[in-house]
């Protein structure tokens, strides 16, 4: 049912509930109900149940409406969180969506997968004062899902069509955000992606229990409905040359993300049964999407009935362990060299994993992957870790405890140690693309332009492996810089024509 808005009511009963703010003094924190761990283990559906308007409105009314909103300060896209919380509490949901989507191209996705406990919610004044944070992410998801249900989410329709065009390499969150922003301005936008679906890691990296795939697919359709041309199965450097893209478009954005998996550096990593996280997750996600996946069907990438060991402590590691649980693994263990308090991933994800049956082996590091005479994985020899004095990063340095080796049985070992950039200059056949010592694309931090004129870059390929919300922010910023660049180029060309005439 479409929520009633102010000014649209004809009788007292149809008036929306208008809540006062600062209700944290009487309302405890609440989150959407989670399905039971037993139920969650049986499928790849999202684990949180839908919120009714009353729950979302009540929780939004707990906001303290801070003069300096630390939630907004710590949000990469600078969401105007207090305002859309207030609008939600007042029942003005269409306006709440308008405010929310003004700074975020994918609020329903961020509401699902952002590590709010490290960003907005973790910096909420109520959280710091022990009253329990406002559940910002859940409200954000509720607002946007309500908007979709009521037809408030519209494709970008520019008021003026410009004769300049933009090419975007990469259909992940950064490329999608930039495409939408540039289309709003009237540019002809074309996206090129090497995969067969739009979304990048949103489709093939993040499992359905965190982000169901139809949520991503409807965003992709929204781009198409806006007149954005999407080319899938196009590999720049092979299917099309980078120089041809530059000739075709007035500006090019590189938003490829980072996909090169960091590998274990220990004996035995070449054994059969050792896989990179993305290899494993992509197979599972493709199966969930209904694709034919031979290496899953023949059992190679299926965790069913196996002892699984995942090495790493980030969100990708959590995706792997929770996927293995759903595939029916015999046991799932996560080895991490630091303790829980020092894990880089979301603590909520750790909690969810423990609830579902994952065993964490804290303060342990792999020494070798063990295998039999047929080179088949049989286990991981690990060593206990002691956290010593802080290193250059400020984190306690892991140190091996002498003589503390132990063996964890394993039929499959998954490396979830993070990602590095691929060699884009070589892949694109474009030596002019400058890179940093980390392999990321070198850009001017003020404009996001690379070392090549008219070529911009955004997201993980610039900052390294990071969060989806940061990719969205970078895509929006890059779009603004590209607009400024193209308008300046057009003005210069027009000026030359005038002088010539």
Secondary structure, DSSP 8 states (H G I E B T S, - for coil): -----TT---SGGGS-----S-GGGTS------B--HHHHTT--S-SB----HHHHHHHHTT----SS-HHHHT-TT---HHHHHHHHHTT-HHHHHHHHHTT-TTHHHHHHHS-TTTTTGGG-HHHHTTS----HHHHHHHHHHHHHHTT-------SS--S-EEEEE--SHHHHHHHHHHHHTT-EEEEE-SSSSTTTHHHHTS-TTTS-HHHHHHHHHHHHHTT-EEE-S--BTTTB-HHHHHHH-SEEEE-----EE----SBTTTSBTEEEHHHHHHHHHHHHTT---HHHHTSTT--TTSEEEEE--SHHHHHHHHHHHHTT-SEEEEE-SS-GGG-SS-HHHHHHHHHHT-EEE-SEEEEEEEE-TT-BEEEEEEEEEEEEEE-TTSSEEEEE-TT--EEEE-SEEEE-S-EE---HHHHHT-TTS-B-TTSSB---TTT-B-SSTTEEE-THHHH-S--HHHHHHHHHHHHHHHHHHHHHHHHHHHHHHHHH-
